[in-house]
Amino acid sequence: MSPIRVLLWAVHVALPAGGLALLITRPQLDHLYMHSGFHFWLILGAAVLSLGLGVLLLRAARAHRDMRLVLVSLVFQLNSGFLGLHALATPGVILSSANIGFTVAVPVGMVLGGLAALGSVVEYGPTPRAQRFTELLAAVPLTVMAVWALLSLTRVPPFDTVPDPSEAQGPLVVLAFVGAACYLVAAGCYAVLYLRNRSTVLLSVLTAFVLLAEALFAVGFGRSWRVSWWEWHVLLGVSFALIAISAHRSFLKEGSARGLFDSVTQRSTLGAIQRDYDRALEEMVSALEVRASGGVSATEPLGAVGQQLARRFGLTERQVAVLQQSAQALGNEREQVRRLGALVAVGERSSVIRGERELLAEIQRLAGYAFDRDVVRIGILRRGHLIFADGRPLNPAAFAFPLNVKGIQAGVLELTRHNVVPQPGAGLGPAEHAVARSFAAQTSVVLENARLYQQLDGLFRSYMSPQVATALLADPSQAGLGGENQEVSVLMADLRGYTPFAEQAGPEQVMRMLNTYYGAIVPEILAEGGTVVQFVGDAVMALFNAPVRQRDHALRAARAGLALQRATAAVRESHDGAHGAWPMFRVGVNTGPAIVGNVGAREMRNFTAIGDTTNLAARLEGLAEPGTVAVGPLTRERLGDRAEVKNLGDFDIKGKSQPVTVYELVGLR
C-alpha cells in the first residue's frame, strides 16, 4: 500500500474519533434526537450483519479447524447477540419499559468481543488441544446471551435497577476503555498480518476493529439519544458493513463463500491451504498432460475431471476454470524449462570430444526428452542422400529444421507432432518453434565441431603416438618443455644391413621398405600400450609407462619386441626381390629411470625419454643379433619366471663403469 493510501485510510478511521472529541469538548453541539423506530432497526440491522459474518467465519473455522477464525467469529457473534438484546431495550417497540440488562448489553457484548479479538492475534498452531476447544468456544455466544437475557427478564440483582441516561457508568466505563484497548491492540497485530498478506478482507477486519474501539470510546463518553450516543450505533453498523462488503466482493470474484476468510487464518492454516492448492494444481497439471497425450487441447472443458477435482477440493466452477488456466500456464512453463534445459545440454555437447554418431544419438535423445509428446529424428546427408538412424525416409508431414555446416545443409532435424493433423504453419507454437530452431542450430554447431575434431584428430594422431595425442588433448599443459623422473621401459629397434640395402636399391624402394615395415610393427607396439616417440631413418623408439602409467610396462615392452620380430619376419618372407632380402630388425629393451617429457624449442618439440636407461637400450639393440630381442638386467628382473632367456654374457658398455649382463629374450610363458 502506498503512503498516500495509508494516510487516506488513517484520516478516514480517525474522523469518528475527531467527531467524538468535538462533541465532548463542545457539549452544545451534542444535540438530542429521539426516534425509537430508527434506533431499533439500526441496531437490529447491525446485529443481523454481525450475525451473518459470525456464521460465515464459524463455518470457515470448522472447515479449516483454525482457532483464529473461531475467535474472530466470536467477536461478531457476541456483538450480534448483545446488539439484538439492546434492540429489545428500545422503548415502546417490544418492551413497554426500559430494562437495565438490555440497555447495557451493547458495551458488555463489545467488551467480550474485544477480549476475543485480542485472543485471536495469538498463533495457536494446529494443536489437537486447540481444535478440541473449537466447538466449546462456538457455543459460548449463545450460552452467554441466553444467560444474560434470562437474568435481564427476571430482573434479579443487579438487573433490577433503573437504566441511567448515559447507559454506561462506573465499572462499565472502565470496561469500555479496556475493550477499546483490546480492539486497538488486535488491529495493530492484524496490520502486521496485512503487511505480509495484502488481502481486502484482512484490511476490512482490522478497520472494523479500529471502528469498534472508537465505538466503545463513544459508549463511555456518550449520552443517551444525543449525537455522541448515536455515533457508536452508526460505527457498529459501518464496521460490520465494511467486512460484509469486502466479503461480498470476494464472493463475486471467486464465485464461492469458501476461502473468503483464508487471509485471516493462522500461518499453519495458510500453509495447509497452500498445500491443498498445490496438490490441486499438480493434479490439474497431470490431468492436462494425460488429456494432451490423447490429443485433447488444454483449453477444452475438463468435464468429469473438473467435477472430480471440484468435489475433492471444494472448488466452484469458476475456481476450477482459474485452476485450469494456472495449471496450463504452469505446465507450459515446466515444459519450456525442460526444453531449455535439454537445449543447454546440447550446447554443452558442442565442446565434448566424441564421435559424430554418438553425439547425434545423444542429441536426438535430448530432443526427444524436450519434445516428449512428439517424434524427433535427426537425418544426415551422406553422398547426397538424407539418412536417418531408423532407415525410414523423411516424413513430408513433419516439421523439418535444417542442419548447416559452414553454410551448407548437412542434415535435418525432423519433428512430427503426435495426434495433430499436420497443416502448413500449424501445430507448433511460437515458443516451441523457437526451441526447435535453437535445437537445430546447436546440433549444427555440434556436428561441425565433431567433424572438425575428427579431421584434426586424425591429422594430429598421424604425427605422434595416440597416447601422447590423447594426453595432450586432455591436458594441453603437458605440452610444455621439461619433464619428470619416472621408471620406464624403452624399446629400441633398427635394421641390420640397412646401409648396403640402401646402396643397392633406389630411394623409392627404400621408402617402400621402411613404410611397409613400420606399417607392420607400429600396430604391434600400440597393441601393447607403447608410445612411439620417434622414427629416425631405419630406427624406431617406443616408451612404455609414459605418458600412460602401466604397472607391467616391462612385460608389455618385451611382448612388443617379440611381436615386432614376428611381424617383420612375415613381411620379409613376402618381399624378397631383385635387390636381395630385406634387412632384419634388431631390438633392445631396457628398464630404468629416465626424464620423460618434452624436449626441443617453443616452436618445435618432441616427447621422449632422456637418460642412461635410453642410452643402454640403444646399446642393447646394437648387441642383439638380427631377428632377436636383447634385454637389460632390470628388465630381466621385472619379467621374472615368465621370461625364457639366454644369457649372452657381461659386456663393457661405453659410459658404464661396470660390465652389464645382457640377455636374449627367447619367449614368454
KETI-339229 format. One record per residue (C-alpha): x, y, z. Coordinates in steps of 0.001 Angstrom, whole numbers, padded with zeros to 6 digits, always signed. Example, Ala and Ser with C-alpha at 12.3 -4.5 7.8 and 13.67 -1.06 7.14 Angstrom:
residues 2
+012300-004500+007800/+013670-001060+007140/
END
This chain:
residues 669
+000000+000000+000000/+001335+003408-000955/+001934+006088+001742/-000887+008205+000287/-003397+005369+000673/-002198+004699+004199/-002702+008381+005008/-006191+008408+003493/-007126+005271+005435/-005825+006780+008687/-007755+010017+008085/-010998+008147+007446/-010779+005941+010530/-009752+008923+012664/-012743+011052+011643/-015171+009396+014130/-012688+009900+016966/-012289+013546+015991/-016046+013991+015890/-016427+012430+019338/-013725+014689+020759/-015512+017706+019290/-018825+016688+020872/-017155+016122+024242/-015392+019492+024234/-018421+021314+022777/-021462+019873+024628/-023743+022431+022945/-023168+020538+019657/-024294+017224+021174/-027934+017617+020141/-030785+015437+021306/-032531+013177+018760/-035070+010568+019879/-036504+008086+017369/-037279+004654+018736/-038046+003044+015368/-034867+004244+013737/-032874+003068+016773/-034496-000354+016694/-033923-001024+013003/-030398+000431+013044/-029309-001809+015895/-031183-004816+014532/-029591-004351+011084/-026113-004163+012610/-026907-007266+014649/-028028-009194+011557/-024877-008178+009646/-022694-009179+012562/-024530-012489+012939/-024100-013294+009248/-020367-012586+009442/-020081-014659+012592/-021792-017633+010942/-019590-017425+007835/-016476-017196+009983/-017569-020126+012116/-018143-022258+009017/-014677-021359+007742/-013209-022089+011188/-014768-025546+011261/-013627-026259+007690/-010022-025314+008454/-010035-026139+012200/-008494-022742+012757/-008577-021210+016249/-008116-017643+014993/-011207-017853+012822/-013140-019240+015793/-012172-016264+017960/-012862-013697+015221/-016223-015410+014747/-016848-014929+018474/-016190-011193+018066/-019070-010853+015635/-021369-013363+017317/-021035-011665+020712/-021588-008234+019200/-024540-009578+017221/-026230-011228+020184/-025873-008327+022590/-026868-005848+019860/-030037-007860+019455/-030678-007696+023183/-030020-003961+023109/-032557-003553+020299/-035153-005070+022639/-034456-002212+025056/-035818+000360+022581/-038719+001972+024446/-042154+001251+023052/-041127-001169+020331/-041192-004593+022006/-040765-003968+025726/-043033-001445+027298/-040396-000220+029751/-036623+000094+029814/-034561-002884+031034/-031106-002350+032529/-029769-005668+031205/-030859-004983+027642/-029790-001335+027853/-026155-002070+028820/-025955-005202+026628/-024001-003431+023873/-020968-002334+025929/-020888-005752+027604/-021010-007595+024268/-018440-005285+022709/-016016-005754+025619/-016382-009548+025414/-015815-009263+021662/-012696-007158+022327/-011282-009912+024535/-011959-012437+021752/-010309-010103+019216/-007240-009802+021423/-007073-013573+021836/-007279-014070+018066/-003866-012471+017451/-002078-015438+019066/-000664-018174+016800/-002139-021351+018292/-000945-023727+015622/-002674-026943+014512/-002613-028485+018017/-005264-031083+018969/-005957-029179+022207/-006847-026004+020297/-009068-027995+017957/-010936-029555+020911/-011825-026076+022180/-013311-025040+018826/-016787-026457+019443/-016781-025336+023063/-015967-021769+022070/-018578-021847+019299/-021248-022439+021972/-020078-019532+024159/-022034-016655+022483/-025418-018394+022558/-024884-019550+026142/-023790-016137+027422/-026644-014332+025628/-029226-016806+026929/-027996-016378+030486/-027867-012578+030113/-031378-012434+028646/-032751-014662+031427/-031186-012540+034138/-032417-009356+032483/-036004-010567+032140/-036176-011949+035675/-034663-008688+036950/-032547-010395+039569/-029969-008084+041205/-028127-006187+039827/-030505-006319+036812/-033336-004744+038825/-032085-001133+038720/-033363+001702+036566/-031193+002453+033465/-029043+005579+033652/-029440+008058+030766/-025736+007687+029970/-026246+003874+029703/-022589+003219+030640/-021316+004364+034003/-018915+003330+036732/-017344-000084+036058/-018906-000245+032584/-016973+002852+031526/-013723+001244+032660/-014667-001964+030847/-015468+000044+027710/-011996+001566+027698/-010408-001864+028344/-012398-003323+025454/-011343-000423+023220/-007719-001079+024105/-008183-004764+023218/-009572-003850+019787/-006734-001389+019127/-004032-003923+020053/-005741-006552+017866/-005967-004045+014985/-002232-003337+015287/-001426-007057+015123/-003707-007525+012123/-001977-004583+010446/+001269-006567+010679/-000511-009555+009130/-001821-007303+006373/+001717-006198+005502/+002533-009868+004851/-000696-010686+003042/-002395-007780+001276/-005995-009003+001485/-009091-006788+001269/-010936-008882+003859/-007984-008677+006258/-007867-004894+005839/-011612-004715+006495/-011259-006760+009686/-008536-004526+011133/-010519-001410+010088/-013609-002834+011817/-011571-003406+014977/-010453+000244+014944/-014057+001412+014472/-015263-000874+017273/-012617+000633+019545/-013870+004114+018662/-017446+002943+019258/-016510+001817+022766/-014971+005220+023456/-018256+006742+022303/-020132+004373+024653/-018021+005617+027545/-018473+009312+026764/-021861+009439+025012/-025213+010485+026417/-028469+008705+025571/-030272+009834+022438/-027735+012506+021693/-025372+012739+018714/-022487+011170+020688/-024802+008286+021576/-025950+007818+018006/-022306+007844+016856/-021397+004499+018336/-024586+002968+016946/-023585+004106+013444/-019965+002998+013941/-021126-000509+014790/-023166-000730+011612/-020364+000723+009482/-017734-001634+010893/-019828-004715+010146/-020913-003349+006761/-017260-002884+005713/-016469-006540+006249/-019736-007616+004640/-018999-005535+001528/-015423-006844+001163/-016627-010426+001708/-019353-009891-000915/-016804-008605-003420/-014583-011609-002798/-017630-013845-003229/-018440-012250-006583/-014812-012663-007639/-014426-016279-006506/-017995-017457-007047/-017992-019210-003669/-018013-018431+000053/-015199-020942+000518/-011905-019188+001055/-013390-015758+001869/-011538-015562+005165/-008419-017599+004325/-006271-014477+004702/-007357-014152+008348/-006235-017661+009308/-003107-018682+011186/+000179-019366+009416/-000216-023115+009874/-003667-022980+008288/-002395-020818+005424/+000342-023393+004870/-002215-026214+004790/-004412-024221+002366/-001395-023593+000137/-000516-027290+000204/-004088-028167-000763/-003921-025689-003617/-000546-027073-004708/-001954-030602-004704/-004980-029476-006698/-002704-027647-009120/-000411-030669-009521/-003364-032953-010133/-004724-030482-012656/-001344-030373-014427/-001276-034185-014500/-004845-034290-015835/-003999-031812-018588/-000888-033807-019522/-002932-037009-019786/-005510-035227-021936/-002771-033693-024086/-001218-037123-024675/-004590-038163-026051/-004698-035192-028408/-007121-033077-026340/-006296-029366-026146/-005578-027898-022715/-008212-025218-023312/-011059-027737-023763/-013609-028049-020883/-012495-030504-018230/-015785-032356-017878/-015644-035266-015412/-012058-034440-014453/-013040-030940-013356/-016043-032248-011411/-013867-034740-009579/-011348-032063-008601/-014157-029696-007572/-015657-032291-005238/-012318-033269-003769/-011062-029759-003039/-014394-027959-002664/-013959-025727-005701/-016542-023784-007635/-016834-023905-011410/-015098-020534-011651/-012287-021656-009351/-011832-024820-011415/-011564-022652-014535/-008948-020445-012858/-007110-023543-011655/-007180-024933-015192/-005633-021735-016528/-002978-021790-013776/-002238-025447-014421/-001960-024802-018151/+000456-021915-017517/+002463-023980-015015/+002560-026960-017363/+003723-024760-020237/+006374-023190-018035/+007669-026567-016868/+007682-027856-020421/+009601-024793-021561/+012100-025155-018693/+012593-028823-019604/+013155-027917-023239/+015576-025135-022393/+017448-027490-020064/+017779-030019-022860/+018891-027215-025192/+021599-026190-022717/+022705-029831-022549/+023012-029886-026353/+025127-026733-026196/+027406-028417-023662/+027917-031300-026092/+029467-028896-028592/+032717-028954-026600/+032725-032723-025996/+035325-034728-027926/+033368-037704-029231/+032391-039300-032483/+029702-037844-034720/+027334-040803-034488/+027500-040956-030712/+026907-037228-030331/+023991-037182-032762/+022359-040137-030994/+022635-038309-027664/+021253-035080-029147/+018309-036992-030594/+017668-038451-027126/+017775-034952-025593/+015452-033585-028274/+013064-036465-027651/+013105-035574-023946/+012406-031914-024752/+009531-032768-027097/+008352-035813-025190/+004958-035988-026865/+006427-035758-030360/+008680-037867-032553/+012146-036383-033155/+014652-037748-035677/+017973-036468-036983/+018937-037166-040579/+022421-036632-042070/+023242-036053-045715/+025636-038706-046994/+026542-038742-050682/+023523-036603-051464/+021036-038832-049608/+019318-037996-046299/+019967-040919-043959/+018071-041444-040666/+019161-043906-037969/+015916-045901-038305/+016338-046191-042085/+012982-044587-042873/+012710-041650-045307/+011858-038050-044446/+008280-037590-043265/+006708-034954-045564/+004087-034114-042894/+006717-033341-040227/+008391-030075-039360/+011932-030038-040760/+014695-027776-039411/+017927-027722-041461/+021330-028564-040000/+024013-026399-041620/+027776-026874-041548/+029823-023990-042985/+026649-022563-044502/+025865-025786-046382/+022989-028044-045379/+024358-031220-043840/+021183-032730-042469/+017797-032069-040924/+016098-032225-037516/+012641-033692-038077/+009806-033149-035570/+006495-034935-036019/+003581-033751-033882/+001760-036502-032012/-002007-036761-032661/-002084-033456-034544/-003362-033216-038089/-000488-031541-039984/-001268-028246-041618/+001135-025707-043074/+002307-023398-040288/+000102-025137-037682/+000883-027417-034755/+003896-025597-033324/+003523-022550-031111/+005998-019666-031328/+007908-020819-028244/+008061-024432-029464/+009154-023316-032919/+011912-021152-031429/+013182-024002-029228/+013153-026455-032149/+015067-023939-034297/+017584-023496-031478/+017941-027278-031212/+018742-027424-034930/+021248-024555-034610/+023009-026146-031628/+023023-029522-033364/+024657-027862-036381/+027405-026500-034113/+027934-029913-032507/+028040-031582-035929/+030537-029047-037289/+032773-029364-034207/+032624-033161-034314/+033680-033246-037948/+036399-030669-037396/+037700-032613-034416/+037646-035836-036436/+039750-034235-039170/+042197-032592-036753/+042383-035665-034571/+043254-037889-037496/+045884-035426-038700/+047203-034853-035167/+047488-038526-034295/+049191-039412-037552/+052206-037315-036486/+052525-038627-032936/+051617-041576-030776/+047876-041841-029986/+048671-041942-026240/+050595-038666-026444/+047890-037086-028582/+045169-038140-026133/+047166-036881-023144/+047733-033507-024812/+044059-033170-025762/+043030-033964-022198/+045648-031685-020624/+047319-029235-023045/+049639-028067-020273/+051578-031319-020735/+052923-029853-023984/+055253-027581-022001/+059016-028105-022212/+060595-030177-019449/+059759-033475-017831/+059744-035606-014710/+061765-038562-013479/+059980-041900-013658/+060663-045538-014388/+060052-046577-017992/+060802-049422-020348/+062455-048272-023588/+062277-050283-026822/+064873-049525-029497/+064844-051218-032930/+066807-050678-036136/+067614-052561-039311/+070853-054525-039542/+072148-054259-043134/+070151-051149-043924/+073099-049235-045438/+074107-051934-048012/+070444-052400-048957/+070032-048642-049463/+073130-048567-051718/+071746-051305-053963/+068087-050218-054041/+066767-046861-055140/+065233-044294-052780/+061715-045334-053775/+062441-048968-052852/+063957-047902-049528/+060932-045727-048692/+058583-048559-049620/+060502-050968-047416/+060512-048627-044402/+056805-047795-044694/+055930-051452-045087/+057972-052411-042045/+056629-049555-039933/+053095-050329-041054/+053586-053801-039584/+055450-053010-036347/+053671-049848-035160/+050316-051642-034605/+052167-054290-032563/+053716-051625-030325/+050422-049764-029945/+048610-053015-029156/+050790-053375-026055/+050147-049779-024995/+053501-048491-026176/+054165-044901-027189/+056104-044489-030427/+058152-041344-029844/+060296-041158-032976/+061388-042641-036293/+064978-041922-037278/+065691-043457-040682/+065641-047163-040120/+065303-046894-036333/+062227-046643-034117/+061959-045814-030404/+058987-046607-028175/+058239-045972-024484/+056167-047942-022021/+054740-046474-018782/+054690-042985-020347/+052649-040928-020721/+050077-043522-019578/+051055-045330-016371/+051426-049138-016718/+052346-051359-013784/+053516-054159-016139/+055436-051927-018546/+058475-054249-018714/+056258-057187-019751/+054473-055026-022329/+057774-053890-023848/+059046-057473-024004/+055875-058707-025703/+056050-055818-028176/+059679-056695-029043/+058837-060333-029776/+055694-059340-031734/+057802-056866-033749/+060190-059607-034797/+057347-061928-035793/+055666-059216-037832/+058850-058206-039665/+059706-061850-040380/+056342-062259-042104/+056977-059076-044090/+060451-060254-045225/+059096-063575-046487/+056662-061809-048811/+059042-059107-050053/+062232-060808-051251/+063033-059044-054520/+065682-058231-057112/+067663-056213-054598/+068009-059129-052202/+066330-059926-048929/+065139-057009-046828/+067298-056306-043795/+066232-057589-040371/+065451-055679-037195/+067473-055851-034010/+065564-054974-030814/+066826-053813-027452/+064630-053389-024371/+065790-051748-021161/+064008-050725-017953/+065016-047972-015552/+064619-044335-014532/+064531-041580-017145/+063446-037974-017560/+060191-038187-019504/+058763-035090-021142/+059099-032630-023983/+062464-031617-025377/+063160-029028-028056/+062195-025380-028510/+058984-023386-028149/+058418-023614-031896/+059215-027346-032227/+059385-030059-029600/+059335-033827-029197/+058046-036156-026490/+060809-038550-025405/+062734-040157-022533/+066293-038989-021779/+068886-040638-019597/+071072-043655-019065/+068130-046041-019460/+067546-044836-023015/+071265-044959-023876/+071556-048507-022596/+068501-049585-024632/+070325-048316-027764/+073480-050240-026782/+071453-053438-026173/+069841-053087-029577/+073371-052882-031104/+074415-056068-029281/+071340-058039-030403/+071555-060355-033365/+069231-059602-036316/+065785-061042-035654/+066315-061209-031866/+065423-059168-028765/+068079-058228-026203/+067004-057135-022694/+068863-055497-019849/+069256-056815-016296/+066407-054782-014714/+064015-055810-017498/+065027-059436-016918/+064343-058998-013197/+060910-057431-013813/+059914-060280-016166/+060764-062941-013597/+059851-066564-014284/+057646-065629-017177/+060641-064928-019416/+062600-067563-021293/+066034-066017-021815/+069572-066866-022859/+072447-065203-021054/+074652-063517-023644/+077272-062624-021068/+078671-059477-019499/+079570-056611-021766/+081570-053455-021235/+079228-050696-022259/+080532-047260-023140/+079697-044872-020340/+079103-047671-017774/+081680-048245-015026/+080669-051884-014501/+080007-054639-017064/+076365-055142-017962/+074762-058570-018227/+072809-058884-021447/+070073-061430-022131/+068431-062611-025300/+064654-062879-024867/+063669-066172-026439/+059998-066195-025432/+057419-065534-022739/+055476-068140-020835/
END
